[in-house]
Amino acid sequence: MKYLLAWSRIILCVLLVFFILAMYLVTIPFLGRNIRRAFKFRKVCVRGMCIVLGYKISTHGFIKQHDPAIYISNHRCFSDPILALKYYYFYPIGKAEVEKYPLIGLGAKETGVIFVNRESKESRSLVKEAIRDTLKEGLSIFLCPEGTTSITQTTKEFKRGAFEAAVELKIPIIPLAMVYSQPEHDFWIPGDTLIQHFIRQFGKWRTSVDIYFPEHAFYGSDTMTLLTECQQWIDEKLILVKVPKHVTDLARHTLKV
């Protein structure tokens, strides 16, 4: 049953992306390309996907859109950016491989994604430039500063790049905490392929997640102080749901997502 449900959801999500993307593309000859308009089409698509995927979302607090800003979250599974996109407009940082995916890659390029090849030093440098250029244009970005998925109780060590940019450009960091109620089903378990992970997470009727929003944006003049404040805020939310030991024991493996 779980395989039938998961594959049905994959098909429905593909159809939804195709329909929304087609609607946006047919407007381009008349209205031209406009990233803010593309953001709106993408939000409609994401909200539809959240329904199709069976999310049961509980929100705690809320903070209005800040532009430019750097939005961050902990990284448990592939759908963390999808949940964030339900509430805000920004450029996510995505894997370079996604750009090559049929339909999904086109949709990502048209609606604003900055692609990075993590194995390429040149690509990482270009992404840093793209992030700064995007922020200077008054637009926001989203990334997961852990760099990879985490199945431990709290977050892995945060990478400094986003916080250095925030300090340099004097813009805020907006941390979000994604707290999944069933870690053994919702986390991307080391060794799983994307399809295996998708079936585990969305082969059940409901995926319950609590999303925590900060009461205020985080500013700072020191990179490590800003990083520590944001990481501690997220970790305080993550400890509200116990991650079973048999799940955290798998943390000795490494999985890049």
Residue frames relative to the residue before (quaternion, step in Angstrom):
aa qw qx qy qz dx dy dz
M 1.0000 0.0000 0.0000 0.0000 0.00 0.00 0.00
K 0.6633 0.5180 -0.3272 0.4298 3.59 0.93 -0.87
Y 0.6322 0.5285 -0.3401 0.4532 3.60 1.07 -0.67
L 0.6390 0.5205 -0.3212 0.4665 3.57 0.99 -0.82
L 0.6696 0.4987 -0.3000 0.4615 3.57 0.91 -0.91
A 0.6745 0.5018 -0.2992 0.4515 3.59 0.88 -0.95
W 0.6966 0.4605 -0.2849 0.4706 3.61 0.85 -0.91
S 0.5904 0.5460 -0.3668 0.4677 3.59 1.10 -0.58
R 0.6678 0.4997 -0.2956 0.4658 3.55 0.99 -0.83
I 0.6044 0.5433 -0.3555 0.4617 3.59 1.06 -0.71
I 0.6731 0.4982 -0.2959 0.4595 3.57 0.86 -0.97
L 0.6677 0.5012 -0.3019 0.4602 3.59 0.92 -0.89
C 0.6451 0.5145 -0.3239 0.4628 3.59 1.02 -0.76
V 0.6342 0.5200 -0.3270 0.4696 3.59 1.00 -0.80
L 0.6598 0.5003 -0.3053 0.4703 3.58 0.93 -0.86
L 0.6435 0.5226 -0.3192 0.4592 3.58 1.00 -0.81
V 0.6492 0.5057 -0.3123 0.4746 3.58 0.94 -0.90
F 0.6445 0.5273 -0.3186 0.4529 3.57 0.92 -0.90
F 0.6864 0.4960 -0.2891 0.4465 3.59 0.85 -0.97
I 0.6943 0.4655 -0.2821 0.4707 3.61 0.83 -0.97
L 0.6482 0.5125 -0.3195 0.4637 3.59 0.98 -0.84
A 0.6385 0.5245 -0.3253 0.4597 3.59 0.97 -0.83
M 0.6295 0.5344 -0.3302 0.4573 3.58 1.01 -0.81
Y 0.6725 0.4838 -0.3022 0.4716 3.58 0.95 -0.84
L 0.6739 0.5226 -0.3060 0.4232 3.59 0.85 -0.95
V 0.6654 0.5040 -0.3234 0.4456 3.61 0.97 -0.73
T 0.6353 0.5220 -0.3438 0.4535 3.60 1.20 -0.31
I 0.5279 0.6810 -0.3992 0.3132 3.58 1.18 -0.49
P 0.6612 0.5041 -0.3459 0.4348 3.69 0.82 -0.79
F 0.7201 0.4352 -0.2429 0.4827 3.59 1.14 -0.57
L 0.8127 0.2527 -0.1015 0.5151 3.58 0.96 -0.86
G 0.4568 -0.6895 0.4442 0.3445 3.57 1.28 -0.20
R 0.5893 -0.5531 0.4401 0.3912 3.54 -1.32 0.07
N 0.0702 0.7785 -0.6164 0.0950 3.53 -0.86 1.01
I 0.3937 -0.7683 0.4468 0.2346 3.55 -0.42 1.20
R 0.6435 0.5157 -0.3477 0.4462 3.61 0.99 -0.67
R 0.6305 0.4951 -0.3359 0.4945 3.59 1.08 -0.61
A 0.6225 0.5342 -0.3334 0.4648 3.59 1.06 -0.75
F 0.5993 0.5639 -0.3523 0.4458 3.58 1.06 -0.75
K 0.6658 0.5135 -0.3072 0.4457 3.59 0.94 -0.89
F 0.6327 0.5088 -0.3306 0.4812 3.59 1.00 -0.78
R 0.6600 0.5163 -0.3141 0.4462 3.58 0.95 -0.88
K 0.6387 0.5248 -0.3418 0.4471 3.59 0.97 -0.77
V 0.6129 0.5333 -0.3463 0.4691 3.60 1.04 -0.73
C 0.6566 0.5139 -0.2994 0.4638 3.57 0.97 -0.92
V 0.6697 0.5069 -0.3000 0.4523 3.58 0.88 -0.93
R 0.6481 0.5103 -0.3264 0.4615 3.58 0.93 -0.80
G 0.6346 0.5166 -0.3219 0.4763 3.56 1.07 -0.72
M 0.6483 0.5231 -0.3123 0.4566 3.56 1.01 -0.84
C 0.6245 0.5420 -0.3436 0.4452 3.59 1.01 -0.76
I 0.6373 0.5033 -0.3213 0.4872 3.59 1.11 -0.67
V 0.6664 0.5135 -0.2974 0.4514 3.57 0.88 -1.00
L 0.7254 0.4520 -0.2435 0.4585 3.58 0.93 -0.90
G 0.4872 -0.7205 0.3983 0.2914 3.57 1.26 0.03
Y 0.2642 0.7756 -0.5304 0.2176 3.57 1.06 0.68
K 0.1101 -0.7162 0.6825 0.0952 3.52 -1.17 0.74
I 0.0526 -0.8488 0.5246 -0.0400 3.54 -0.07 1.36
S 0.0874 -0.7520 0.6518 0.0447 3.53 -0.97 0.95
T 0.1716 -0.8021 0.5663 0.0805 3.58 -0.69 1.06
H 0.1612 -0.7717 0.6116 0.0668 3.53 -1.14 0.74
G 0.8094 0.0087 -0.0649 0.5836 3.54 -0.29 1.29
F 0.0531 -0.7757 0.6226 0.0883 3.54 -1.30 -0.20
I 0.1035 -0.7600 0.6371 0.0758 3.54 -1.23 0.53
K 0.4899 -0.6923 0.4456 0.2865 3.55 -0.83 0.98
Q 0.6759 -0.4891 0.3721 0.4068 3.52 -1.32 0.35
H 0.1087 -0.7509 0.6491 0.0551 3.54 -1.01 0.93
D 0.0446 0.7870 -0.6142 0.0375 3.59 -0.91 0.89
P 0.5459 -0.3368 -0.7609 0.0981 1.48 -1.48 1.99
A 0.0273 0.7761 -0.6294 0.0262 3.54 -1.24 0.54
I 0.3392 -0.6876 0.5921 0.2481 3.53 -1.33 0.24
Y 0.1743 -0.7755 0.6031 0.0669 3.56 -0.61 1.20
I 0.0268 -0.7997 0.5997 -0.0109 3.57 -0.92 0.90
S 0.0038 0.7789 -0.6252 -0.0499 3.55 -1.29 0.26
N 0.5876 -0.4948 0.4768 0.4273 3.51 -1.35 0.07
H 0.3115 -0.7719 0.5343 0.1471 3.57 -1.18 0.49
R 0.0216 -0.8289 0.5568 -0.0491 3.57 -0.22 1.33
C 0.8068 -0.0367 0.0912 0.5826 3.58 1.02 -0.83
F 0.7182 -0.4711 0.2901 0.4219 3.57 -1.27 0.17
S 0.6892 0.5304 -0.2835 0.4042 3.59 1.11 -0.57
D 0.3742 0.7425 -0.4888 0.2640 3.63 1.20 0.05
P 0.6825 0.4606 -0.3168 0.4709 3.66 0.81 -0.83
I 0.5906 0.5713 -0.3755 0.4288 3.62 1.07 -0.65
L 0.6630 0.5007 -0.3060 0.4649 3.56 0.92 -0.88
A 0.6585 0.5018 -0.3155 0.4636 3.59 0.95 -0.81
L 0.6485 0.5314 -0.3117 0.4470 3.59 1.05 -0.79
K 0.5436 0.6168 -0.4010 0.4041 3.60 1.20 -0.31
Y 0.7829 0.3546 -0.1522 0.4880 3.56 1.16 -0.65
Y 0.8164 0.2064 -0.0775 0.5337 3.60 1.09 -0.61
Y 0.3823 -0.6678 0.5868 0.2520 3.51 -1.37 0.36
F 0.2962 0.7400 -0.5662 0.2101 3.57 -0.81 1.01
Y 0.4849 -0.5928 0.5427 0.3449 3.53 -1.40 0.01
P 0.2394 -0.7513 0.5902 0.1729 3.64 -0.58 1.01
I 0.3764 -0.6508 0.5972 0.2796 3.54 -1.30 0.39
G 0.0111 -0.8416 0.5379 -0.0478 3.60 -0.56 1.14
K 0.6272 -0.5338 0.4121 0.3896 3.56 -1.27 0.38
A 0.5747 -0.6170 0.4235 0.3313 3.56 -1.05 0.81
E 0.5990 0.5948 -0.3619 0.3955 3.61 1.08 -0.69
V 0.5933 0.6013 -0.3633 0.3930 3.58 1.10 -0.72
E 0.5960 0.5926 -0.3543 0.4100 3.57 1.09 -0.71
K 0.6945 0.4766 -0.2673 0.4682 3.59 1.16 -0.58
Y 0.5079 0.6555 -0.4292 0.3578 3.60 1.24 -0.22
P 0.5004 -0.6368 0.4839 0.3316 3.62 -0.95 0.80
L 0.8431 0.1500 -0.1536 0.4930 3.55 -1.06 0.86
I 0.7062 0.4425 -0.2715 0.4814 3.60 0.68 -1.06
G 0.6544 0.5190 -0.3101 0.4541 3.58 0.96 -0.87
L 0.6512 0.5034 -0.3103 0.4756 3.57 0.98 -0.85
G 0.6529 0.5183 -0.3091 0.4578 3.56 0.93 -0.89
A 0.6449 0.5231 -0.3169 0.4583 3.57 1.00 -0.84
K 0.6759 0.4947 -0.3009 0.4559 3.59 0.87 -0.92
E 0.6946 0.4912 -0.2833 0.4428 3.58 0.92 -0.89
T 0.7757 0.3532 -0.1824 0.4901 3.59 1.04 -0.70
G 0.6633 -0.5854 0.2860 0.3682 3.57 1.21 0.37
V 0.3333 0.6799 -0.5894 0.2817 3.55 -0.13 1.36
I 0.2591 -0.7263 0.6119 0.1757 3.58 -1.07 0.75
F 0.2145 -0.8159 0.5288 0.0929 3.56 -0.49 1.19
V 0.0560 -0.7951 0.6037 0.0131 3.55 -1.06 0.80
N 0.2504 -0.7033 0.6454 0.1617 3.52 -1.17 0.78
R 0.3209 -0.8058 0.4647 0.1782 3.58 -0.20 1.27
E 0.6513 0.5221 -0.3208 0.4475 3.57 1.18 -0.46
S 0.6867 0.4658 -0.2679 0.4896 3.58 1.26 -0.30
K 0.3989 -0.7183 0.5207 0.2317 3.58 -0.68 1.11
E 0.6318 0.5360 -0.3309 0.4517 3.58 1.03 -0.79
S 0.6490 0.5153 -0.3135 0.4637 3.58 0.98 -0.88
R 0.6550 0.5112 -0.3190 0.4560 3.60 0.93 -0.85
S 0.6414 0.5169 -0.3219 0.4666 3.59 1.05 -0.74
L 0.6507 0.5109 -0.3097 0.4687 3.57 1.01 -0.84
V 0.6311 0.5305 -0.3299 0.4597 3.57 1.05 -0.75
K 0.6239 0.5332 -0.3422 0.4575 3.59 0.98 -0.78
E 0.6478 0.5013 -0.3107 0.4822 3.58 1.01 -0.80
A 0.6556 0.5171 -0.3089 0.4554 3.58 0.97 -0.89
I 0.6223 0.5383 -0.3348 0.4593 3.58 1.03 -0.77
R 0.6828 0.4785 -0.2896 0.4700 3.57 0.84 -0.93
D 0.6451 0.5147 -0.3268 0.4605 3.60 0.97 -0.82
T 0.6470 0.5243 -0.3133 0.4564 3.59 0.99 -0.88
L 0.6741 0.4903 -0.2923 0.4688 3.57 0.92 -0.90
K 0.6518 0.5168 -0.3143 0.4575 3.58 1.01 -0.77
E 0.6392 0.5111 -0.3161 0.4799 3.58 1.24 -0.47
G 0.5697 -0.6234 0.3682 0.3890 3.58 1.28 0.01
L 0.5723 0.5659 -0.3854 0.4513 3.58 1.27 0.29
S 0.4188 -0.7226 0.5026 0.2232 3.56 -1.22 0.47
I 0.2412 -0.7484 0.5953 0.1654 3.56 -1.30 0.28
F 0.1982 -0.7461 0.6187 0.1456 3.54 -1.36 0.24
L 0.1477 0.7717 -0.6123 0.0875 3.54 -1.04 0.80
C 0.3797 -0.6735 0.5809 0.2545 3.52 -1.36 0.28
P 0.3113 -0.8183 0.4488 0.1793 3.61 -0.19 1.23
E 0.5061 0.6128 -0.4452 0.4123 3.61 1.23 -0.04
G 0.4036 -0.7383 0.4512 0.2974 3.57 1.18 -0.55
T 0.7862 0.0652 -0.0245 0.6141 3.58 1.08 -0.71
T 0.6410 -0.5075 0.3893 0.4243 3.56 -1.27 0.15
S 0.2014 -0.7747 0.5928 0.0889 3.53 -1.21 0.65
I 0.1202 -0.7948 0.5910 0.0668 3.58 -0.95 0.86
T 0.4576 0.6616 -0.4548 0.3823 3.56 1.27 0.33
Q 0.7011 -0.4751 0.3125 0.4302 3.58 -1.25 0.28
T 0.7850 0.1485 -0.0736 0.5969 3.57 0.98 -0.86
T 0.7181 -0.4722 0.3038 0.4112 3.56 -1.30 0.06
K 0.5165 -0.5803 0.5250 0.3478 3.51 -1.35 0.36
E 0.7114 -0.4106 0.3396 0.4582 3.54 -1.34 0.03
F 0.3698 -0.7291 0.5361 0.2104 3.59 -0.88 0.97
K 0.4058 -0.6659 0.5685 0.2622 3.53 -1.17 0.69
R 0.5383 -0.7046 0.3875 0.2522 3.57 -1.03 0.85
G 0.4979 0.7386 -0.4018 0.2126 3.57 1.12 -0.71
A 0.6900 0.4857 -0.2934 0.4494 3.60 0.77 -1.00
F 0.6843 0.4924 -0.2835 0.4571 3.55 0.99 -0.85
E 0.5973 0.5407 -0.3512 0.4770 3.58 1.13 -0.61
A 0.6564 0.5051 -0.3062 0.4694 3.58 0.99 -0.86
A 0.6447 0.5295 -0.3214 0.4479 3.58 0.98 -0.86
V 0.6665 0.4874 -0.2983 0.4788 3.59 0.96 -0.86
E 0.6659 0.5230 -0.3021 0.4379 3.56 0.90 -0.96
L 0.7782 0.3455 -0.1692 0.4963 3.59 0.87 -0.98
K 0.3745 -0.7579 0.4573 0.2761 3.57 1.35 -0.03
I 0.4492 0.6527 -0.4727 0.3857 3.54 0.89 1.03
P 0.5512 -0.6548 0.4047 0.3218 3.62 -1.15 0.47
I 0.3218 -0.6498 0.6436 0.2448 3.47 -1.44 0.31
I 0.1260 -0.7683 0.6240 0.0668 3.58 -0.97 0.92
P 0.1242 -0.8187 0.5559 0.0721 3.63 -0.23 1.18
L 0.1192 -0.7531 0.6433 0.0694 3.55 -1.12 0.79
A 0.2042 -0.7707 0.5904 0.1257 3.57 -1.06 0.70
M 0.1632 -0.7800 0.6015 0.0556 3.56 -0.73 1.15
V 0.0095 -0.8217 0.5672 -0.0547 3.57 -0.36 1.25
Y 0.1705 -0.8130 0.5544 0.0517 3.57 -0.30 1.32
S 0.4650 -0.7299 0.4387 0.2418 3.56 -0.92 0.93
Q 0.7754 0.2533 -0.1418 0.5608 3.62 1.20 -0.47
P 0.2135 -0.8363 0.4904 0.1207 3.59 0.35 1.23
E 0.6705 0.5213 -0.3205 0.4195 3.61 0.90 -0.84
H 0.7173 0.3988 -0.2385 0.5191 3.59 1.22 -0.43
D 0.7571 0.4349 -0.2085 0.4406 3.58 0.98 -0.85
F 0.6296 0.5286 -0.3528 0.4470 3.61 1.08 -0.54
W 0.4522 -0.6315 0.5455 0.3150 3.55 -1.21 0.53
I 0.2425 -0.8081 0.5269 0.1026 3.56 -0.24 1.33
P 0.5487 -0.6305 0.4290 0.3426 3.63 -0.83 0.90
G 0.7562 0.3443 -0.2841 0.4784 3.54 -0.92 0.98
D 0.5919 0.5761 -0.3684 0.4266 3.59 1.21 -0.39
T 0.3894 -0.6494 0.5912 0.2779 3.54 -1.20 0.59
L 0.6933 -0.4476 0.3435 0.4485 3.57 -1.28 0.14
I 0.6678 0.4989 -0.3087 0.4580 3.59 0.92 -0.87
Q 0.6429 0.5180 -0.3265 0.4602 3.59 0.94 -0.83
H 0.6500 0.5107 -0.3070 0.4716 3.55 0.98 -0.87
F 0.6516 0.5225 -0.3161 0.4499 3.57 0.90 -0.93
I 0.6709 0.4957 -0.3060 0.4588 3.60 0.89 -0.92
R 0.6426 0.5150 -0.3349 0.4579 3.60 0.96 -0.79
Q 0.7355 0.4373 -0.2477 0.4544 3.57 0.84 -0.96
F 0.8225 0.2598 -0.1090 0.4940 3.58 0.81 -0.95
G 0.4765 0.6308 -0.4592 0.4052 3.55 1.26 0.44
K 0.6227 0.4605 -0.3502 0.5268 3.57 1.31 0.13
W 0.6527 -0.5669 0.3317 0.3776 3.58 -1.14 0.56
R 0.8214 0.1201 -0.0242 0.5571 3.57 0.92 -0.87
T 0.1389 -0.7272 0.6639 0.1053 3.52 -1.19 0.72
S 0.1527 -0.8175 0.5533 0.0471 3.54 -0.31 1.29
V 0.0795 0.7934 -0.5960 0.0946 3.56 -0.83 1.02
D 0.2460 -0.7303 0.6204 0.1460 3.54 -1.08 0.82
I 0.1305 -0.7806 0.6084 0.0592 3.56 -0.83 1.02
Y 0.1607 -0.7949 0.5829 0.0510 3.55 -0.71 1.14
F 0.1585 -0.7714 0.6135 0.0594 3.54 -0.95 1.00
P 0.4769 -0.6741 0.4704 0.3111 3.62 -1.00 0.68
E 0.5486 -0.6052 0.4631 0.3439 3.55 -1.24 0.42
H 0.7973 0.0786 -0.0169 0.5982 3.57 1.18 -0.52
A 0.5517 -0.5774 0.4775 0.3664 3.54 -1.27 0.36
F 0.3753 -0.7206 0.5401 0.2196 3.57 -1.17 0.61
Y 0.0434 -0.7757 0.6295 -0.0096 3.57 -0.78 1.11
G 0.0835 0.8091 -0.5808 0.0331 3.56 -1.20 0.37
S 0.3436 -0.7229 0.5619 0.2086 3.52 -1.28 0.43
D 0.7117 0.3424 -0.2345 0.5668 3.57 1.34 -0.04
T 0.5131 -0.6963 0.4132 0.2849 3.57 -0.68 1.12
M 0.7374 0.4365 -0.2563 0.4472 3.58 0.68 -1.05
T 0.6140 0.5317 -0.3553 0.4627 3.59 1.07 -0.60
L 0.6561 0.5008 -0.3022 0.4768 3.57 0.95 -0.89
L 0.6392 0.5260 -0.3189 0.4615 3.59 0.94 -0.89
T 0.6838 0.4969 -0.2905 0.4485 3.58 0.82 -0.99
E 0.6468 0.5240 -0.3252 0.4487 3.60 0.92 -0.85
C 0.6822 0.4820 -0.2890 0.4677 3.59 0.91 -0.90
Q 0.6647 0.5023 -0.3090 0.4587 3.58 0.92 -0.88
Q 0.6525 0.5087 -0.3190 0.4622 3.59 0.93 -0.81
W 0.6300 0.5341 -0.3373 0.4517 3.59 1.01 -0.80
I 0.6684 0.4830 -0.3022 0.4782 3.61 0.93 -0.88
D 0.6626 0.5219 -0.3137 0.4360 3.60 0.87 -0.92
E 0.6037 0.5652 -0.3539 0.4369 3.60 1.06 -0.68
K 0.6758 0.4645 -0.2883 0.4944 3.59 1.11 -0.63
L 0.6466 0.5498 -0.3287 0.4143 3.59 0.98 -0.81
I 0.6664 0.5146 -0.3238 0.4315 3.60 0.99 -0.69
L 0.4936 0.6629 -0.4324 0.3604 3.61 1.25 -0.05
V 0.7446 0.2484 -0.1732 0.5948 3.60 1.24 -0.42
K 0.3810 -0.7513 0.4972 0.2077 3.55 -0.60 1.17
V 0.2648 -0.7321 0.6070 0.1596 3.55 -0.94 0.95
P 0.4578 -0.7129 0.4509 0.2809 3.63 -0.59 1.10
K 0.5998 -0.5998 0.3988 0.3484 3.55 -1.10 0.76
H 0.6515 0.5222 -0.3401 0.4326 3.60 0.97 -0.74
V 0.6245 0.4933 -0.3413 0.5002 3.58 1.27 -0.27
T 0.6868 0.4797 -0.2961 0.4588 3.60 0.82 -0.95
D 0.5800 0.5955 -0.3738 0.4113 3.60 1.15 -0.55
L 0.6270 0.5468 -0.3330 0.4439 3.58 1.21 -0.47
A 0.4699 0.7157 -0.4180 0.3038 3.60 1.28 -0.19
R 0.5474 0.6165 -0.4078 0.3924 3.60 1.19 -0.28
H 0.6181 0.4903 -0.3466 0.5074 3.56 1.28 -0.27
T 0.2992 -0.7466 0.5651 0.1836 3.55 -1.18 0.43
L 0.0425 0.7816 -0.6209 0.0436 3.54 -0.94 0.93
K 0.1861 -0.7809 0.5879 0.0997 3.56 -0.69 1.07
V 0.1060 -0.8072 0.5804 0.0168 3.55 -0.86 1.03
